Every structure is written in C-alpha cells, then in structure tokens.
Amino acid sequence: MSNTLAQIETRLTDALAPMSLHIDDESAQHAGHAGARDGGGHYRVDIVSAAFTGKNTVTRHRLIYTALGDLMPRAIHALAIRASAPEEL
C-alpha cells in the first residue's frame, strides 16, 4: 500500500468511522497527466458512514475533503467519491 493510500485510509477512518471503506489507486491509468507528473495521484473512494446520514452530497464531500486536509491537491490530484449513509445500501 502506498503512503498516500495509507494516509487516506487513516484520515477517513479517524474522521468518519466508516462501516465500510474501499480506496482504489487509479494513478497508473493517468500516467503522463499534468497532475500525475507533479506527483499527485488519482484515487477512487467508496465509503459508507453514519456521519453522512441526513447530509446532501456536497456536505458529504466537504467532510471527506476536510478529513484529507493537506493531501489535497498535492498528494491527491483527483478524487472520485461515492459516499453513502448505511440506510442507503
């Protein structure tokens, strides 16, 4: 597991106590891309957390961005998010 991937997992787990969390590193699919050349990776996050209950998509994404803090935009160039509350499964 890459250092950035581990940091994403740790920060999201600490901040949002997810019931499930899956992170894909898609950086290899974007080799040569301007952001990738500068060291930023491309990631896909699928997270289920009670913290999202009653919150809209924008608020859920803000919670994730806040948890990731300074990883955006240096270590993370692009982030695809699927954030769900447990009752939405």
C-alpha positions in Angstrom: 0.0 0.0 0.0 1.4 3.4 -1.0 2.0 6.0 1.7 -0.7 8.3 0.3 -3.2 5.4 0.1 -2.5 4.6 3.8 -2.9 8.2 4.8 -6.2 8.5 3.0 -7.4 5.3 4.8 -6.2 6.5 8.2 -7.7 10.0 7.9 -11.1 8.9 6.6 -11.3 6.2 9.3 -10.3 8.6 12.1 -12.7 11.3 11.0 -15.7 9.4 9.7 -15.6 5.9 11.4 -16.9 4.2 8.3 -18.8 1.0 8.3 -17.0 0.2 5.0 -14.2 1.9 3.1 -12.7 1.0 -0.2 -10.0 3.0 -1.9 -8.6 2.4 -5.4 -5.4 4.0 -6.6 -6.0 4.7 -10.3 -2.8 6.8 -10.7 -1.3 4.3 -13.2 -4.3 4.9 -15.6 -3.4 8.6 -15.7 0.4 8.4 -16.3 1.6 11.5 -18.1 -1.3 13.6 -17.0 -0.1 17.0 -15.8 -1.2 16.4 -12.2 0.3 13.0 -12.2 3.7 14.4 -13.4 3.7 16.6 -10.4 3.3 13.7 -8.1 -0.4 13.9 -7.4 -2.3 10.6 -7.5 -5.8 9.7 -8.8 -8.0 7.9 -6.3 -11.5 6.5 -6.1 -13.2 6.3 -2.6 -16.3 4.3 -1.8 -17.3 5.0 1.8 -20.3 4.2 4.0 -20.6 6.1 7.2 -23.3 7.1 9.7 -21.7 10.6 9.5 -23.4 11.0 6.2 -27.0 10.4 7.4 -29.2 13.3 6.6 -26.5 15.1 4.6 -26.5 16.0 1.0 -23.8 15.1 -1.5 -21.9 18.5 -1.2 -21.8 18.2 2.6 -20.6 14.6 2.4 -17.8 15.6 0.0 -16.8 18.5 2.3 -16.5 16.2 5.2 -14.1 14.0 3.2 -12.1 16.9 1.9 -11.8 18.3 5.4 -10.6 14.9 6.7 -8.0 14.7 3.9 -6.8 18.2 4.6 -3.3 18.9 3.2 -3.3 15.8 1.0 -5.4 17.8 -1.4 -4.2 18.9 -4.0 -0.5 17.8 -3.7 -0.6 14.1 -2.9 -4.1 13.8 -4.3 -4.6 15.3 -7.7 -8.0 13.8 -8.4 -10.6 12.1 -6.1 -13.7 10.3 -7.2 -16.1 9.9 -4.3 -19.1 7.6 -3.6 -20.3 8.5 -0.1 -23.3 6.7 1.3 -25.2 6.5 4.6 -25.8 3.0 6.0 -29.6 3.2 5.3 -28.9 3.9 1.6 -27.4 0.5 1.0 
